């Protein structure tokens, strides 16, 4: 691809059982994004990467999650040695069909699509590309703490997604590849969030997801339609390489929810000012409903 407790809640829709879903106010989600950007680009090996890892762990412990971290050392082509960490926050009983919800938390080491070629060596701020999915997962952690799900739900913050280049495509998806090889449980379904906070975000059905996880795509988009969430379109969009690929290869049927049309993608303008909360709120509402089902 190539703040604390959520106190501002509004009722905006219903869950499968008919009770309303309390979704975080947009200001809360945007504050979670801003907090990440304020840390600096979360490029593996950087001080900002270490600081945000510690902050995520602190937040998730406070949410009552069963927390574990997969840390590993990787030699990444075109990047070099890197210590990467996938952070797993588990909720609910270890029974039933386990649900995986994931997003990458690292920042790209270069803004290689910036229109100003003199800035392309700069690390990506990673507000939408990384930060938006993390914000939704952190908000979900608060919800799952207050309303425990009837089955196991794992929120997984994947590292090392965005280290690849055209010359080294194998350098993408390092954290998800490791996670797929070291699954803690058997998951019945997975949903990946990536770049869900752009202005006017619109989520089309991604072809790799349709091929490998058609039932998951159906459930996600049916829930979005039930809640009348216009951000989710029935159209089939472009084929995307993302963290869902190694998960699907490992037998975890995973759908990618992504808006690749974000104009600031891989530029130094990937900042909160280029974002809006509505796409993040829509994803939260869908995932909250899915997590509440047995």
C-alpha atoms as a printed R data frame, in Angstrom:
    type eleno elety resid chain resno       x       y      z
1   ATOM     1    CA   UNK     A     1   0.000   0.000  0.000
2   ATOM     2    CA   UNK     A     2   1.839   0.540 -1.595
3   ATOM     3    CA   UNK     A     3  -7.891  11.196 24.427
4   ATOM     4    CA   UNK     A     4  -8.052   8.562 26.581
5   ATOM     5    CA   UNK     A     5 -11.518   7.212 27.422
6   ATOM     6    CA   UNK     A     6 -14.142   7.963 24.783
7   ATOM     7    CA   UNK     A     7 -16.446  10.343 26.609
8   ATOM     8    CA   UNK     A     8 -18.080  12.019 23.632
9   ATOM     9    CA   UNK     A     9 -20.618   9.507 22.330
10  ATOM    10    CA   UNK     A    10 -23.597   9.954 20.075
11  ATOM    11    CA   UNK     A    11 -26.313   7.519 19.096
12  ATOM    12    CA   UNK     A    12 -26.182   7.020 15.319
13  ATOM    13    CA   UNK     A    13 -27.780   3.771 14.265
14  ATOM    14    CA   UNK     A    14 -28.688   0.318 15.459
15  ATOM    15    CA   UNK     A    15 -26.923  -2.980 16.019
16  ATOM    16    CA   UNK     A    16 -28.147  -6.358 14.852
17  ATOM    17    CA   UNK     A    17 -30.251  -6.812 17.984
18  ATOM    18    CA   UNK     A    18 -32.040  -3.496 17.433
19  ATOM    19    CA   UNK     A    19 -30.355  -1.495 20.214
20  ATOM    20    CA   UNK     A    20 -28.653   1.725 19.146
21  ATOM    21    CA   UNK     A    21 -24.921   1.797 18.489
22  ATOM    22    CA   UNK     A    22 -23.047   4.529 20.323
23  ATOM    23    CA   UNK     A    23 -20.408   5.799 17.921
24  ATOM    24    CA   UNK     A    24 -17.572   8.108 18.952
25  ATOM    25    CA   UNK     A    25 -17.932  11.748 18.155
26  ATOM    26    CA   UNK     A    26 -15.833  12.751 15.165
27  ATOM    27    CA   UNK     A    27 -13.710  14.988 17.375
28  ATOM    28    CA   UNK     A    28 -12.662  11.983 19.426
29  ATOM    29    CA   UNK     A    29 -11.536  10.025 16.370
30  ATOM    30    CA   UNK     A    30  -9.704  13.008 14.927
31  ATOM    31    CA   UNK     A    31  -7.958  13.538 18.269
32  ATOM    32    CA   UNK     A    32  -6.741   9.935 18.163
33  ATOM    33    CA   UNK     A    33  -5.319  10.584 14.694
34  ATOM    34    CA   UNK     A    34  -3.723  13.847 15.806
35  ATOM    35    CA   UNK     A    35  -2.074  12.136 18.748
36  ATOM    36    CA   UNK     A    36  -0.317   9.717 16.400
37  ATOM    37    CA   UNK     A    37   0.829  12.464 14.050
38  ATOM    38    CA   UNK     A    38   2.111  14.504 17.000
39  ATOM    39    CA   UNK     A    39   4.392  11.572 17.878
40  ATOM    40    CA   UNK     A    40   6.051  11.973 14.470
41  ATOM    41    CA   UNK     A    41   6.218   9.483 11.581
42  ATOM    42    CA   UNK     A    42   6.083   5.976 13.077
43  ATOM    43    CA   UNK     A    43   8.814   4.564 10.833
44  ATOM    44    CA   UNK     A    44  10.319   1.341 12.231
45  ATOM    45    CA   UNK     A    45  13.579   2.091 14.020
46  ATOM    46    CA   UNK     A    46  12.602   5.668 14.866
47  ATOM    47    CA   UNK     A    47  12.014   7.153 18.299
48  ATOM    48    CA   UNK     A    48   8.441   8.002 17.251
49  ATOM    49    CA   UNK     A    49   7.824   4.328 16.430
50  ATOM    50    CA   UNK     A    50   8.999   3.318 19.897
51  ATOM    51    CA   UNK     A    51   6.967   6.048 21.611
52  ATOM    52    CA   UNK     A    52   3.749   5.160 19.813
53  ATOM    53    CA   UNK     A    53   4.213   1.448 20.511
54  ATOM    54    CA   UNK     A    54   4.484   2.232 24.220
55  ATOM    55    CA   UNK     A    55   1.478   4.549 24.058
56  ATOM    56    CA   UNK     A    56  -0.680   1.972 22.268
57  ATOM    57    CA   UNK     A    57   0.169  -0.656 24.836
58  ATOM    58    CA   UNK     A    58  -0.689   1.762 27.639
59  ATOM    59    CA   UNK     A    59  -4.033   2.649 26.063
60  ATOM    60    CA   UNK     A    60  -4.985  -0.951 25.379
61  ATOM    61    CA   UNK     A    61  -4.097  -2.077 28.897
62  ATOM    62    CA   UNK     A    62  -6.381   0.695 30.142
63  ATOM    63    CA   UNK     A    63  -9.175  -0.683 27.972
64  ATOM    64    CA   UNK     A    64  -9.014  -4.011 29.765
65  ATOM    65    CA   UNK     A    65  -7.742  -5.962 26.764
66  ATOM    66    CA   UNK     A    66  -5.845  -9.204 27.053
67  ATOM    67    CA   UNK     A    67  -2.705  -7.767 25.536
68  ATOM    68    CA   UNK     A    68   0.125  -9.530 23.736
69  ATOM    69    CA   UNK     A    69   2.877  -8.346 21.409
70  ATOM    70    CA   UNK     A    70   4.575 -10.239 18.596
71  ATOM    71    CA   UNK     A    71   8.007  -8.611 18.322
72  ATOM    72    CA   UNK     A    72  10.469  -9.875 15.751
73  ATOM    73    CA   UNK     A    73  13.569  -8.762 13.903
74  ATOM    74    CA   UNK     A    74  13.351  -8.674 10.132
75  ATOM    75    CA   UNK     A    75  15.781  -7.804  7.365
76  ATOM    76    CA   UNK     A    76  13.635  -5.819  4.980
77  ATOM    77    CA   UNK     A    77  14.815  -5.568  1.352
78  ATOM    78    CA   UNK     A    78  15.562  -1.974  0.448
79  ATOM    79    CA   UNK     A    79  15.177  -0.854  4.063
80  ATOM    80    CA   UNK     A    80  17.508  -2.928  6.219
81  ATOM    81    CA   UNK     A    81  17.210  -4.534  9.666
82  ATOM    82    CA   UNK     A    82  14.041  -3.642 11.524
83  ATOM    83    CA   UNK     A    83  12.470  -4.588 14.835
84  ATOM    84    CA   UNK     A    84   8.740  -4.870 14.219
85  ATOM    85    CA   UNK     A    85   5.869  -5.396 16.652
86  ATOM    86    CA   UNK     A    86   2.326  -6.583 16.044
87  ATOM    87    CA   UNK     A    87   0.108  -5.613 18.972
88  ATOM    88    CA   UNK     A    88  -2.847  -7.899 19.787
89  ATOM    89    CA   UNK     A    89  -5.743  -6.798 21.985
90  ATOM    90    CA   UNK     A    90  -8.222  -9.602 22.706
91  ATOM    91    CA   UNK     A    91 -11.755  -9.233 24.054
92  ATOM    92    CA   UNK     A    92 -14.549 -11.659 24.853
93  ATOM    93    CA   UNK     A    93 -14.413 -15.361 25.675
94  ATOM    94    CA   UNK     A    94 -12.160 -17.830 23.909
95  ATOM    95    CA   UNK     A    95 -15.224 -19.510 22.459
96  ATOM    96    CA   UNK     A    96 -17.273 -19.106 19.327
97  ATOM    97    CA   UNK     A    97 -16.065 -17.929 15.957
98  ATOM    98    CA   UNK     A    98 -13.126 -15.588 16.500
99  ATOM    99    CA   UNK     A    99 -13.212 -12.276 14.622
100 ATOM   100    CA   UNK     A   100 -10.043 -10.477 13.523
101 ATOM   101    CA   UNK     A   101 -10.072  -6.698 13.023
102 ATOM   102    CA   UNK     A   102  -6.776  -5.162 11.972
103 ATOM   103    CA   UNK     A   103  -4.985  -2.068 10.715
104 ATOM   104    CA   UNK     A   104  -1.332  -1.145 10.223
105 ATOM   105    CA   UNK     A   105   0.245   1.348 12.603
106 ATOM   106    CA   UNK     A   106   3.618   2.047 10.969
107 ATOM   107    CA   UNK     A   107   4.406   5.031  8.738
108 ATOM   108    CA   UNK     A   108   5.979   4.847  5.315
109 ATOM   109    CA   UNK     A   109   9.653   5.949  5.357
110 ATOM   110    CA   UNK     A   110   9.276   8.095  2.240
111 ATOM   111    CA   UNK     A   111   6.587  10.312  0.692
112 ATOM   112    CA   UNK     A   112   7.296   8.979 -2.774
113 ATOM   113    CA   UNK     A   113   4.181  10.400 -4.477
114 ATOM   114    CA   UNK     A   114   4.647  13.972 -3.284
115 ATOM   115    CA   UNK     A   115   4.189  16.475 -6.118
116 ATOM   116    CA   UNK     A   116   7.259  18.297 -4.805
117 ATOM   117    CA   UNK     A   117  10.096  15.953 -5.745
118 ATOM   118    CA   UNK     A   118  12.382  17.575 -3.156
119 ATOM   119    CA   UNK     A   119  10.102  16.214 -0.405
120 ATOM   120    CA   UNK     A   120   9.891  12.611 -1.580
121 ATOM   121    CA   UNK     A   121  12.673  11.518  0.753
122 ATOM   122    CA   UNK     A   122  10.646  12.704  3.765
123 ATOM   123    CA   UNK     A   123   8.838  10.142  5.945
124 ATOM   124    CA   UNK     A   124   5.075  10.017  5.607
125 ATOM   125    CA   UNK     A   125   3.139  11.790  8.394
126 ATOM   126    CA   UNK     A   126   0.687   8.864  8.236
127 ATOM   127    CA   UNK     A   127  -2.499  10.566  9.396
128 ATOM   128    CA   UNK     A   128  -4.905   8.660  7.141
129 ATOM   129    CA   UNK     A   129  -2.466   6.012  5.885
130 ATOM   130    CA   UNK     A   130  -2.077   4.159  9.167
131 ATOM   131    CA   UNK     A   131  -3.499   6.637 11.641
132 ATOM   132    CA   UNK     A   132  -7.168   6.373 10.658
133 ATOM   133    CA   UNK     A   133  -7.423   2.602 11.035
134 ATOM   134    CA   UNK     A   134  -5.585   2.725 14.349
135 ATOM   135    CA   UNK     A   135  -7.989   5.397 15.606
136 ATOM   136    CA   UNK     A   136 -10.995   3.200 14.792
137 ATOM   137    CA   UNK     A   137  -9.447   0.180 16.523
138 ATOM   138    CA   UNK     A   138  -8.606   2.177 19.644
139 ATOM   139    CA   UNK     A   139 -12.179   3.442 19.760
140 ATOM   140    CA   UNK     A   140 -13.469  -0.112 19.331
141 ATOM   141    CA   UNK     A   141 -11.275  -1.241 22.215
142 ATOM   142    CA   UNK     A   142 -13.106   1.162 24.495
143 ATOM   143    CA   UNK     A   143 -16.460  -0.145 23.304
144 ATOM   144    CA   UNK     A   144 -15.496  -3.795 23.690
145 ATOM   145    CA   UNK     A   145 -14.280  -3.069 27.207
146 ATOM   146    CA   UNK     A   146 -17.636  -1.598 28.188
147 ATOM   147    CA   UNK     A   147 -19.716  -4.071 26.181
148 ATOM   148    CA   UNK     A   148 -17.831  -7.379 26.019
149 ATOM   149    CA   UNK     A   149 -18.537  -9.317 22.810
150 ATOM   150    CA   UNK     A   150 -20.135 -12.773 22.893
151 ATOM   151    CA   UNK     A   151 -17.151 -14.305 21.109
152 ATOM   152    CA   UNK     A   152 -13.447 -13.607 20.860
153 ATOM   153    CA   UNK     A   153 -12.630 -10.413 18.988
154 ATOM   154    CA   UNK     A   154  -8.975  -9.606 18.346
155 ATOM   155    CA   UNK     A   155  -7.916  -6.094 17.433
156 ATOM   156    CA   UNK     A   156  -4.511  -6.420 15.809
157 ATOM   157    CA   UNK     A   157  -2.249  -3.457 15.098
158 ATOM   158    CA   UNK     A   158   0.102  -4.632 12.346
159 ATOM   159    CA   UNK     A   159   3.608  -3.268 11.902
160 ATOM   160    CA   UNK     A   160   5.808  -3.039  8.811
161 ATOM   161    CA   UNK     A   161   3.072  -2.734  6.198
162 ATOM   162    CA   UNK     A   162   4.527   0.161  4.244
163 ATOM   163    CA   UNK     A   163   8.254  -0.474  3.811
164 ATOM   164    CA   UNK     A   164   8.130  -1.716  0.225
165 ATOM   165    CA   UNK     A   165   9.020  -0.085 -3.071
166 ATOM   166    CA   UNK     A   166   8.475  -0.867 -6.737
167 ATOM   167    CA   UNK     A   167  11.935  -2.440 -6.755
168 ATOM   168    CA   UNK     A   168  11.255  -4.408 -3.561
169 ATOM   169    CA   UNK     A   169   7.547  -5.295 -3.432
170 ATOM   170    CA   UNK     A   170   8.412  -8.156 -1.091
171 ATOM   171    CA   UNK     A   171   9.155  -5.537  1.578
172 ATOM   172    CA   UNK     A   172   5.461  -4.746  1.975
173 ATOM   173    CA   UNK     A   173   3.212  -6.494  4.533
174 ATOM   174    CA   UNK     A   174   6.008  -7.705  6.828
175 ATOM   175    CA   UNK     A   175   3.947  -7.611 10.016
176 ATOM   176    CA   UNK     A   176   0.893  -9.288  8.524
177 ATOM   177    CA   UNK     A   177   3.080 -11.953  6.923
178 ATOM   178    CA   UNK     A   178   4.581 -12.740 10.322
179 ATOM   179    CA   UNK     A   179   1.177 -12.681 11.993
180 ATOM   180    CA   UNK     A   180  -0.264 -15.002  9.356
181 ATOM   181    CA   UNK     A   181   2.523 -17.489 10.122
182 ATOM   182    CA   UNK     A   182   1.930 -17.246 13.898
183 ATOM   183    CA   UNK     A   183  -1.854 -17.056 14.290
184 ATOM   184    CA   UNK     A   184  -2.841 -17.249 17.962
185 ATOM   185    CA   UNK     A   185  -6.258 -18.784 17.167
186 ATOM   186    CA   UNK     A   186  -8.287 -19.881 14.170
187 ATOM   187    CA   UNK     A   187 -10.261 -16.892 12.889
188 ATOM   188    CA   UNK     A   188 -13.552 -17.338 11.081
189 ATOM   189    CA   UNK     A   189 -13.344 -13.875  9.492
190 ATOM   190    CA   UNK     A   190 -11.150 -10.811  9.293
191 ATOM   191    CA   UNK     A   191 -11.642  -7.160  8.377
192 ATOM   192    CA   UNK     A   192  -8.723  -4.893  7.496
193 ATOM   193    CA   UNK     A   193  -9.040  -1.101  7.708
194 ATOM   194    CA   UNK     A   194  -6.665   1.113  5.746
195 ATOM   195    CA   UNK     A   195  -7.039   4.760  4.741
196 ATOM   196    CA   UNK     A   196 -10.585   5.096  6.050
197 ATOM   197    CA   UNK     A   197 -10.413   8.769  7.096
198 ATOM   198    CA   UNK     A   198 -10.153  10.765  3.879
199 ATOM   199    CA   UNK     A   199 -12.644  13.501  3.100
200 ATOM   200    CA   UNK     A   200 -15.665  11.998  1.389
201 ATOM   201    CA   UNK     A   201 -14.287   8.486  1.969
202 ATOM   202    CA   UNK     A   202 -15.993   5.888 -0.208
203 ATOM   203    CA   UNK     A   203 -15.381   2.179  0.205
204 ATOM   204    CA   UNK     A   204 -15.839  -0.007 -2.861
205 ATOM   205    CA   UNK     A   205 -15.594  -3.793 -2.897
206 ATOM   206    CA   UNK     A   206 -11.960  -4.766 -3.406
207 ATOM   207    CA   UNK     A   207 -11.430  -7.598 -5.948
208 ATOM   208    CA   UNK     A   208  -8.850  -9.594 -3.970
209 ATOM   209    CA   UNK     A   209 -11.267  -9.548 -1.033
210 ATOM   210    CA   UNK     A   210 -14.167 -10.637 -3.231
211 ATOM   211    CA   UNK     A   211 -12.137 -13.545 -4.536
212 ATOM   212    CA   UNK     A   212 -10.723 -14.807 -1.226
213 ATOM   213    CA   UNK     A   213 -13.364 -13.683  1.282
214 ATOM   214    CA   UNK     A   214 -16.702 -13.177 -0.511
215 ATOM   215    CA   UNK     A   215 -18.800 -14.032  2.539
216 ATOM   216    CA   UNK     A   216 -16.950 -11.482  4.689
217 ATOM   217    CA   UNK     A   217 -17.400  -8.799  2.045
218 ATOM   218    CA   UNK     A   218 -21.088  -9.642  1.870
219 ATOM   219    CA   UNK     A   219 -21.551  -9.393  5.639
220 ATOM   220    CA   UNK     A   220 -19.663  -6.100  5.914
221 ATOM   221    CA   UNK     A   221 -21.517  -4.433  3.059
222 ATOM   222    CA   UNK     A   222 -24.900  -5.820  4.122
223 ATOM   223    CA   UNK     A   223 -24.392  -4.364  7.592
224 ATOM   224    CA   UNK     A   224 -23.398  -1.029  6.073
225 ATOM   225    CA   UNK     A   225 -26.544  -1.080  3.937
226 ATOM   226    CA   UNK     A   226 -28.689  -1.983  6.944
227 ATOM   227    CA   UNK     A   227 -27.341   1.049  8.769
228 ATOM   228    CA   UNK     A   228 -27.721   3.199  5.621
229 ATOM   229    CA   UNK     A   229 -24.030   4.118  5.543
230 ATOM   230    CA   UNK     A   230 -23.415   5.853  2.244
231 ATOM   231    CA   UNK     A   231 -19.637   5.547  2.592
232 ATOM   232    CA   UNK     A   232 -19.956   1.888  1.524
233 ATOM   233    CA   UNK     A   233 -20.627   1.464 -2.196
234 ATOM   234    CA   UNK     A   234 -21.811  -1.672 -3.974
235 ATOM   235    CA   UNK     A   235 -19.389  -0.934 -6.804
236 ATOM   236    CA   UNK     A   236 -16.298  -3.050 -7.357
237 ATOM   237    CA   UNK     A   237 -13.194  -0.903 -7.047
238 ATOM   238    CA   UNK     A   238  -9.517  -1.275 -7.947
239 ATOM   239    CA   UNK     A   239  -7.455  -4.307 -6.982
240 ATOM   240    CA   UNK     A   240  -5.338  -3.483 -3.927
241 ATOM   241    CA   UNK     A   241  -2.251  -5.084 -2.459
242 ATOM   242    CA   UNK     A   242  -2.565  -4.796  1.316
243 ATOM   243    CA   UNK     A   243  -2.234  -6.690  4.593
244 ATOM   244    CA   UNK     A   244  -5.249  -8.858  3.753
245 ATOM   245    CA   UNK     A   245  -3.228 -10.807  1.171
246 ATOM   246    CA   UNK     A   246  -1.032 -12.834  3.581
247 ATOM   247    CA   UNK     A   247  -4.009 -13.328  5.896
248 ATOM   248    CA   UNK     A   248  -6.134 -14.766  3.126
249 ATOM   249    CA   UNK     A   249  -3.271 -17.004  2.008
250 ATOM   250    CA   UNK     A   250  -3.089 -18.325  5.590
251 ATOM   251    CA   UNK     A   251  -6.776 -19.256  5.543
252 ATOM   252    CA   UNK     A   252  -8.192 -16.217  7.350
253 ATOM   253    CA   UNK     A   253 -10.919 -14.867  5.014
254 ATOM   254    CA   UNK     A   254 -10.261 -11.131  5.233
255 ATOM   255    CA   UNK     A   255 -11.909  -8.164  3.521
256 ATOM   256    CA   UNK     A   256 -10.008  -4.935  2.899
257 ATOM   257    CA   UNK     A   257 -11.973  -1.748  3.622
258 ATOM   258    CA   UNK     A   258  -9.981   1.019  1.948
259 ATOM   259    CA   UNK     A   259 -10.367   4.242 -0.012
260 ATOM   260    CA   UNK     A   260  -7.360   4.357 -2.311
261 ATOM   261    CA   UNK     A   261  -8.607   7.518 -4.037
262 ATOM   262    CA   UNK     A   262  -7.242   9.692 -1.198
263 ATOM   263    CA   UNK     A   263  -5.375  12.520 -3.012
264 ATOM   264    CA   UNK     A   264  -2.754  12.904 -0.269
265 ATOM   265    CA   UNK     A   265  -1.737   9.229 -0.418
266 ATOM   266    CA   UNK     A   266   2.042   8.851  0.058
267 ATOM   267    CA   UNK     A   267   2.620  12.616  0.216
268 ATOM   268    CA   UNK     A   268   3.725  14.951  2.985
269 ATOM   269    CA   UNK     A   269   0.149  16.311  2.979
270 ATOM   270    CA   UNK     A   270  -1.183  13.124  4.606
271 ATOM   271    CA   UNK     A   271  -2.151  15.153  7.670
272 ATOM   272    CA   UNK     A   272  -5.289  15.511  9.795
273 ATOM   273    CA   UNK     A   273  -6.193  18.654  7.842
274 ATOM   274    CA   UNK     A   274  -6.808  16.446  4.793
275 ATOM   275    CA   UNK     A   275  -9.191  14.186  6.703
276 ATOM   276    CA   UNK     A   276 -12.777  13.994  7.957
277 ATOM   277    CA   UNK     A   277 -14.248  11.630 10.563
278 ATOM   278    CA   UNK     A   278 -17.266  10.274  8.676
279 ATOM   279    CA   UNK     A   279 -15.481   7.320  7.055
280 ATOM   280    CA   UNK     A   280 -13.963   6.284 10.380
281 ATOM   281    CA   UNK     A   281 -17.365   6.535 12.054
282 ATOM   282    CA   UNK     A   282 -18.959   4.380  9.360
283 ATOM   283    CA   UNK     A   283 -16.309   1.678  9.792
284 ATOM   284    CA   UNK     A   284 -16.722   1.789 13.555
285 ATOM   285    CA   UNK     A   285 -20.479   1.308 13.276
286 ATOM   286    CA   UNK     A   286 -20.142  -1.702 10.977
287 ATOM   287    CA   UNK     A   287 -17.457  -3.368 13.067
288 ATOM   288    CA   UNK     A   288 -19.255  -2.721 16.349
289 ATOM   289    CA   UNK     A   289 -22.311  -4.475 14.945
290 ATOM   290    CA   UNK     A   290 -20.315  -7.442 13.628
291 ATOM   291    CA   UNK     A   291 -18.443  -7.819 16.926
292 ATOM   292    CA   UNK     A   292 -21.744  -7.981 18.829
293 ATOM   293    CA   UNK     A   293 -22.852 -11.089 16.953
294 ATOM   294    CA   UNK     A   294 -22.120 -14.629 18.217
